[in-house]
Amino acid sequence: MAKAADTGSKRLISLAPDAWAQWVTQLPDVVAQEILSAEFQWISRETDVLIKAYSEACGDFLILNELQLRYPKNMPLRMRAYAALAEEKYQLPIYPVLINILPPPSTITVVSSYQSEFLGLRVIQDYHVINLWEVDAEIVFSQPLPSLLPFVPILRGGAETSFVQRALQQLRTSEQFNQLEPLLAFFASFVLDIPLVQQIMRWDMTVLRESPWYQEILTEGLQKGIQQGVQQGLQQGVQQGLQQGLQQGARRQLIQVLQLRFGAIPQEVQDRLEDQSIEQLENLMAAAIAVNSVDEFLQNLP
C-alpha cells in the first residue's frame, strides 16, 4: 500500500537543507547547520521552519522559512512576530523568508514588509518574499532544488508534460523523495487534465484510489444525478445531483485526507465542512495537504 506523503514544510526543506538555504538567501557558500525548533512559548505553530545557518561573510545566523499555500492579509504581522520571537530565543541575526505557493486573489497585494506607527513609535520588519509562480521551473533541475520538485507544475514554465515527467523521475530516484509523488500529482492537477496526470504518474488503481480524489467525486456525482433525475426530470436531476454528489464526495475525501495525516478528526470539524461549496472544498483540500496540524487547517475555514 502506498504511504501517505509527508507534505510538511520541515519535511520538504530537510530533503536538501544546504541547497534550500543557498536558494532563499542567494549566498552560494551558506551551510545549513541544523533545523531548530520553531515553537515558542506564546505561539504554538509548526509551519515555520527555522534553520541555523553559517556563511563566511555573515557568521552564524537564522533563516526563518514560512511556506504559505496562499498569502493571507495578516501575513506581515505574523512575519514580524515570528522573526522577533526567533531572534529573542536564539540570540542570532535572522533572515525571514516568506514562500507563497499559489497566487492570492487579485484583491490582495503581496507585500514584503510590516510597518506601523503609534504615538510616534515606529515598527518595521522587512522579509524576503518568494512567489513560486514567478520562479523558473528550470532552476529546480539546474541548481538542483529537490525540495521544490513537487511544486514544478505551478512554477513559471512548469505547466508542461515534459517538466512534470522530469520532476517525477527525480522524485523516484530514492525512497525519501518518492513519498512526495501525491503532492506533485496534486499540483499538476491545477494545470493539466486529470487523465493526463494519471498517465504521467503511471499509477495503478490502488494508488489512484488512495491519492487522487477526483474520480470518486465524479462517479458519486453521476450516481446522485441519475437518482435525482428520476424524481425531477433527467436533465435537471443530473445537473443538480451531480453538484450535490460532487460536494458530498469532496467532503468525504477531504475528511479522509485529514484523518490520514492527523488521525481522528473532531465531529465539530466535520460538521463545519457540510455547507462548503465545491470551490471552497477544493481550496480546503489544498490546505489539508499543506498544513501541519488540524488547528492550522481550521484557520483556512471560511
C-alpha positions as CSV (number, residue, x, y, z in Angstrom):
1,M,0.0,0.0,0.0
2,A,1.3,3.5,-0.8
3,K,2.4,5.6,2.1
4,A,0.7,8.8,2.9
5,A,3.0,11.7,1.8
6,D,4.5,13.9,4.5
7,T,4.0,17.3,2.9
8,G,5.0,19.4,5.9
9,S,7.4,22.3,5.3
10,K,10.0,20.8,7.6
11,R,10.0,17.6,5.6
12,L,10.4,19.4,2.3
13,I,13.2,21.6,3.3
14,S,15.1,18.8,5.1
15,L,15.5,16.9,1.8
16,A,18.3,19.3,0.9
17,P,18.8,22.0,3.5
18,D,22.0,23.4,2.1
19,A,20.6,23.9,-1.3
20,W,17.4,25.4,0.2
21,A,19.4,27.9,2.3
22,Q,21.6,28.9,-0.6
23,W,18.5,29.5,-2.8
24,V,16.5,31.6,-0.3
25,T,19.5,33.7,0.7
26,Q,21.3,33.8,-2.6
27,L,24.5,33.1,-0.7
28,P,26.4,30.3,-2.5
29,D,28.6,29.4,0.5
30,V,25.9,29.3,3.1
31,V,25.6,26.0,5.0
32,A,22.6,24.8,6.9
33,Q,23.9,23.6,10.3
34,E,20.6,22.4,11.8
35,I,16.9,22.8,11.8
36,L,15.8,24.3,15.1
37,S,12.5,24.3,16.9
38,A,10.1,27.0,15.7
39,E,7.7,26.6,18.6
40,F,7.6,29.5,21.0
41,Q,6.1,29.9,24.4
42,W,3.4,32.3,23.2
43,I,2.8,30.9,19.8
44,S,2.4,27.2,19.1
45,R,3.0,26.6,15.4
46,E,4.9,24.1,13.3
47,T,4.5,25.7,9.9
48,D,7.7,27.8,10.2
49,V,11.0,26.1,9.5
50,L,13.9,27.7,11.4
51,I,17.3,26.9,10.1
52,K,20.6,27.8,11.9
53,A,23.0,28.6,9.0
54,Y,26.5,29.8,8.6
55,S,28.4,31.7,5.9
56,E,31.9,33.2,6.0
57,A,30.6,36.7,5.4
58,C,27.7,36.6,7.9
59,G,28.8,34.0,10.5
60,D,26.0,32.2,12.4
61,F,22.5,33.4,11.6
62,L,18.9,32.1,11.4
63,I,16.8,31.6,8.3
64,L,13.1,31.7,9.1
65,N,11.1,30.0,6.4
66,E,7.4,30.4,6.2
67,L,5.6,28.5,3.5
68,Q,2.0,29.6,2.7
69,L,-0.4,27.9,0.3
70,R,-2.0,31.3,-0.3
71,Y,-0.8,34.7,1.1
72,P,-3.2,35.9,3.9
73,K,-3.8,39.6,4.7
74,N,-2.3,39.3,8.2
75,M,0.9,37.7,7.0
76,P,3.1,40.8,7.5
77,L,2.1,41.0,11.2
78,R,2.8,37.3,11.6
79,M,6.2,37.6,10.0
80,R,7.1,40.4,12.4
81,A,6.0,38.2,15.4
82,Y,7.8,35.1,14.2
83,A,11.0,36.9,13.4
84,A,11.1,38.7,16.7
85,L,10.4,35.6,18.8
86,A,13.1,33.5,16.9
87,E,15.7,36.2,17.3
88,E,14.9,36.6,21.0
89,K,15.0,32.9,21.7
90,Y,18.2,32.1,19.8
91,Q,20.0,35.4,20.1
92,L,21.2,35.4,16.5
93,P,20.6,37.6,13.5
94,I,17.6,36.5,11.4
95,Y,16.7,36.4,7.8
96,P,12.9,35.9,7.4
97,V,11.6,34.4,4.2
98,L,8.0,34.0,3.0
99,I,7.4,31.5,0.3
100,N,3.9,31.8,-1.3
101,I,2.8,28.7,-3.2
102,L,-0.3,29.8,-5.1
103,P,-1.3,33.3,-6.2
104,P,-3.7,35.2,-3.9
105,P,-6.9,36.7,-5.1
106,S,-6.5,39.8,-7.3
107,T,-7.8,41.9,-4.4
108,I,-4.8,41.1,-2.2
109,T,-1.4,42.6,-2.7
110,V,1.7,40.6,-1.5
111,V,4.0,42.9,0.5
112,S,7.5,42.3,1.8
113,S,7.4,44.5,4.9
114,Y,5.4,45.1,8.1
115,Q,5.2,48.8,9.1
116,S,3.3,50.5,11.9
117,E,3.4,53.7,13.8
118,F,1.8,54.5,17.2
119,L,2.4,57.6,19.3
120,G,5.5,58.5,17.4
121,L,7.0,55.0,17.7
122,R,7.7,53.1,14.5
123,V,8.0,49.3,13.9
124,I,9.4,48.0,10.6
125,Q,10.1,44.3,9.8
126,D,11.3,43.5,6.3
127,Y,11.3,40.0,5.0
128,H,12.2,38.3,1.7
129,V,9.3,37.2,-0.4
130,I,9.4,34.3,-2.9
131,N,6.3,33.7,-5.1
132,L,6.6,30.3,-6.6
133,W,4.6,31.1,-9.7
134,E,7.4,33.6,-10.5
135,V,10.2,31.1,-10.1
136,D,11.5,29.5,-13.3
137,A,10.9,25.7,-13.3
138,E,14.2,25.0,-14.9
139,I,16.1,26.2,-11.8
140,V,14.8,23.2,-9.8
141,F,16.8,20.9,-12.1
142,S,19.8,23.1,-12.8
143,Q,20.7,24.0,-9.2
144,P,19.2,21.4,-8.2
145,L,16.4,22.1,-5.6
146,P,14.8,18.8,-4.7
147,S,12.6,20.5,-2.1
148,L,10.8,22.3,-5.0
149,L,10.2,19.2,-7.2
150,P,6.5,18.7,-6.0
151,F,5.8,22.3,-7.0
152,V,7.2,22.2,-10.5
153,P,3.8,22.2,-12.3
154,I,2.9,25.6,-10.8
155,L,6.3,27.2,-11.3
156,R,6.8,29.5,-14.3
157,G,7.0,27.4,-17.4
158,G,6.4,24.2,-15.4
159,A,2.9,23.5,-16.7
160,E,4.3,21.2,-19.4
161,T,4.1,17.4,-19.6
162,S,7.9,17.2,-20.0
163,F,8.6,19.2,-16.8
164,V,6.2,17.1,-14.8
165,Q,7.8,13.9,-16.1
166,R,11.3,15.2,-15.2
167,A,10.1,16.1,-11.7
168,L,8.6,12.7,-11.3
169,Q,11.7,11.0,-12.5
170,Q,13.8,12.9,-9.9
171,L,11.3,12.1,-7.1
172,R,11.6,8.4,-7.9
173,T,15.3,8.3,-7.6
174,S,15.0,7.5,-3.8
175,E,12.5,6.2,-1.3
176,Q,13.0,9.5,0.5
177,F,11.7,11.5,-2.4
178,N,9.1,9.2,-3.9
179,Q,6.8,9.7,-1.0
180,L,6.2,13.2,-2.4
181,E,4.6,11.9,-5.6
182,P,1.0,12.6,-4.5
183,L,1.9,16.2,-3.8
184,L,3.4,16.5,-7.3
185,A,0.2,15.0,-8.7
186,F,-1.9,17.4,-6.7
187,F,-0.2,20.5,-8.1
188,A,-0.1,19.0,-11.6
189,S,-3.9,18.8,-11.5
190,F,-4.0,22.6,-11.3
191,V,-2.6,22.9,-14.8
192,L,-3.1,19.6,-16.5
193,D,-6.2,17.3,-17.1
194,I,-6.6,14.6,-14.6
195,P,-6.4,11.7,-17.1
196,L,-3.1,13.1,-18.3
197,V,-1.7,13.4,-14.8
198,Q,-2.7,9.8,-14.2
199,Q,-0.9,8.8,-17.4
200,I,2.2,10.6,-16.5
201,M,2.3,9.2,-13.0
202,R,1.5,5.6,-14.3
203,W,-0.3,4.8,-11.1
204,D,-2.1,1.5,-10.7
205,M,-5.7,1.5,-9.4
206,T,-4.7,1.0,-5.8
207,V,-2.7,4.3,-5.8
208,L,-5.4,6.0,-7.7
209,R,-7.9,5.2,-5.1
210,E,-5.6,6.4,-2.3
211,S,-4.3,9.6,-3.8
212,P,-6.5,11.4,-6.5
213,W,-10.0,12.2,-5.2
214,Y,-11.4,13.4,-8.5
215,Q,-12.6,10.2,-10.0
216,E,-14.6,9.1,-6.9
217,I,-16.2,12.6,-6.7
218,L,-17.2,12.4,-10.4
219,T,-18.6,8.8,-10.0
220,E,-20.7,9.7,-7.0
221,G,-21.9,12.8,-8.6
222,L,-23.2,11.0,-11.6
223,Q,-24.9,8.4,-9.5
224,K,-26.6,11.1,-7.4
225,G,-27.6,12.9,-10.7
226,I,-29.3,9.8,-12.0
227,Q,-31.3,9.3,-8.8
228,Q,-32.4,12.9,-8.8
229,G,-33.3,12.7,-12.5
230,V,-35.9,10.0,-11.8
231,Q,-37.7,12.3,-9.5
232,Q,-37.3,15.8,-11.1
233,G,-36.6,15.1,-14.7
234,L,-33.5,13.6,-16.2
235,Q,-31.7,16.8,-17.4
236,Q,-32.4,18.9,-14.3
237,G,-31.8,16.0,-12.0
238,V,-28.4,15.1,-13.4
239,Q,-27.2,18.7,-13.1
240,Q,-28.4,19.1,-9.5
241,G,-27.5,15.7,-8.4
242,L,-24.0,16.0,-9.9
243,Q,-23.5,19.2,-7.9
244,Q,-24.7,17.5,-4.7
245,G,-22.7,14.4,-5.3
246,L,-19.5,16.4,-6.0
247,Q,-19.9,18.3,-2.8
248,Q,-20.6,15.1,-0.7
249,G,-17.7,13.2,-2.4
250,A,-15.3,16.1,-2.0
251,R,-16.2,16.5,1.7
252,R,-15.7,12.8,2.4
253,Q,-12.4,12.7,0.6
254,L,-11.2,15.8,2.5
255,I,-12.1,14.2,5.8
256,Q,-10.2,11.1,4.7
257,V,-7.1,13.1,3.9
258,L,-7.3,14.9,7.3
259,Q,-7.6,11.5,9.0
260,L,-4.6,10.1,7.2
261,R,-2.5,13.0,8.2
262,F,-3.7,13.8,11.7
263,G,-5.7,10.8,13.0
264,A,-9.2,11.2,14.4
265,I,-10.9,14.4,13.3
266,P,-13.4,16.0,15.8
267,Q,-17.0,15.8,14.7
268,E,-17.4,19.6,15.0
269,V,-14.7,20.0,12.4
270,Q,-16.5,17.6,10.1
271,D,-19.8,19.4,10.6
272,R,-18.2,22.7,9.6
273,L,-17.4,21.2,6.2
274,E,-21.1,20.4,5.5
275,D,-22.1,23.7,3.9
276,Q,-18.8,24.4,1.9
277,S,-19.1,24.8,-1.8
278,I,-17.1,22.8,-4.3
279,E,-14.7,25.6,-4.8
280,Q,-14.2,26.0,-1.1
281,L,-13.7,22.3,-0.6
282,E,-11.0,22.3,-3.4
283,N,-9.2,25.1,-1.6
284,L,-9.5,23.2,1.7
285,M,-8.1,20.0,0.1
286,A,-5.1,22.0,-0.9
287,A,-4.8,23.4,2.6
288,A,-5.2,19.9,4.1
289,I,-2.2,18.7,2.1
290,A,0.0,21.7,3.0
291,V,-0.7,22.3,6.7
292,N,0.9,20.6,9.7
293,S,-2.0,20.4,12.2
294,V,-5.8,20.4,12.5
295,D,-5.6,23.7,14.2
296,E,-3.8,25.2,11.3
297,F,-6.3,23.7,8.9
298,L,-9.2,25.4,10.8
299,Q,-7.6,28.8,10.1
300,N,-8.4,28.2,6.4
301,L,-12.1,27.5,7.0
302,P,-14.3,30.4,5.8
